Amino acid sequence: MGNAILEVEHLRRRFGAVVANDDVTLEVRPGDVVGLLGHNGAGKTTLVNQLVGLLKPDSGTIRVGDADAVADPAAARRHVALQPQAQAPIDGLTPRRAIELAGRIRGLSARDARAAATALADELDLGPWLDRRALPEGGGLSGGIRRLTSFAMAVAAPMPLLVLDEPTNDIDAARRRLLWDAVRRRGEEGSGVLVVTHNVAEAERVVDDLVILHHGRVVASGSPARLRGTQDSDLRLDLQLQPDGQDPTDDMAAPVVIRRHVRAGRRALLTVATDQASAAVTWATSLRDQGRIDGFALGPVTLEDTYLALTGDARTESTEKEPAHV
Amino acid sequence: MSESTLATQPRTRPTTLPAPSAAGALTTYSTLLRWTLSQIGAMLPLIIVVQALLAAGIIVGFGFLIPDIDPATALFLSTGAPTVLLLTLGFVMVPQGVARARTDGTFHYMRSMPVWRPLLLAADLTVWVIVALPSVAVAVLVAIWRYRITLSLDWPVLVAGTVLVTVTAAAVGYAIAVTLPPLLAQLVTQVLVFFVLLFSPITFPLEQLPQWFQAVHDWLPARPGADLVRAGLASDTFAASGRDLLVLAAWCVAGLTVSLRALVRRG
């Protein structure tokens, strides 16, 4: 630790009988983009609300910059900009004005705030909407443009720590890319960034480190490569199961060594070694020919496999099999 | 480190950015005020017009309750109507506005920003004062036209009384909305309006109430507020006491304190 911009240690917060955060420890260093992954209800937003002092932890410490966020939340808020999961309140405002106002509140001069709005419009391709007013009941601007505006409001002024809660919801593919580029750029400029998401595939490409939260606990953390947990030589055999969901590996031994077995809906994701690729394809082809699976795909192992294994529907870890639990 | 090795070397870690210096209180307040006014935006003129129409409605409508209204009663009614308006605005529109802000995330968003909490409240209350004050003027003008009353304005008392009544009502309304669950808050505000309209000596003289109820009103904000505004509008006929001012100010401080506590409090 030491030079981190955000240090959370042994954080615990419960709501009645539900433990929303259970001994959560994580850190974000300047320049790092850290992904906080987890299913709905994993405790991500509870954690975020404690960082900005809207919720009080039952125990544990949060340090943001040089401020103790538990003892002095107002001081902590000066170090952090939050893009909340809900849309920012911009009804009646144009994106330009919203970004300027947010910048002003975070200490930018009127001129700098105007410059920030123009620059962000370019960076996020907001130009055509920049001077269009958001109307009540979601009128005027689409959800995606509102979300981008909300992101731009959070990054209007350079901040030591950015907390982005599901920043890409509703945003189209092209602008999603622009947004992630903008996130990376903030990192390069020295901000520490904590990105809350449940989109594993996106997070894998963008973040330096990941923290996976499940039922309020950190179940894994580290770089995406480390979390994938397999050699680069491993492959993923993705079996698309039939509507009855019968998994062919339930009642027969596979002719390949399965390093990891994850069940995700009507898919069985098997991790196999590269040198067994041809045997795996032969086996899968025969399963398909027998009508036992709908189809299959063989590709590199992704973080999604690890994530699913850690957060629920896993049945097999390495070679041992456990009964499925859904 | 040469350009060519940069790509292969681990990148140098940037130094921590300094926390931006907070905007000054005045800048923050004016920014929040512009933000809140923009949110009401196009509806603001309409809200003010409707408030003004309600003001006229109270003057004309209450007159129907009293056939052959005499000048003294007309003056009492006319000088009480603005207070009825200000109190109902604070007890009804403010809690509804706060409830909306709590549901649509505005409340949460604003509280996540580095903003000194009293400024959040101040900006909100300022907007309500802007909405409320024109209706006082309309009520008075309609009263002059309808009942040919003659006013004797005491400007300092009138301005202080009107602003204090508005801020008190808005602060109490705000406090109700941030303290109680939405449905309960709605219920309470409904009861309050009923109480203000029918059981508070604002548009009728205090003496018409039973003795014990008169005493109760010594400690509630309605009667002192009404008397203050009345003394500002017709200083020749009515006077307010320093005690009225104190009672009203105490309610104002209580409303502000509860509201601020709710803005600061962490769940």
Interface residues (C-beta under 8 A of the other chain):
Chain A: N3 I5 R29 P30 G31 N49 V52 G53 L54 L55 K56 G65 P73 A74 R77 R78 H79 L82 P84 A86 Q87 A88 P89 D91 G92 L93 R97 L101 A102 R104 I105 R106 G107 L108 R133 A157 P158 M159 P160 G187 E188 E189 G190 S191 G192
Chain B: R11 R13 P14 T15 T16 L17 P18 A19 P20 S21 A22 A23 T27 T28 T31 L32 R34 W35 S38 Q39 I40 G41 A42 A101 D104 G105 T106 H108 Y109 M110 R111 S112 M113 P114 V115 W116 R266 G267
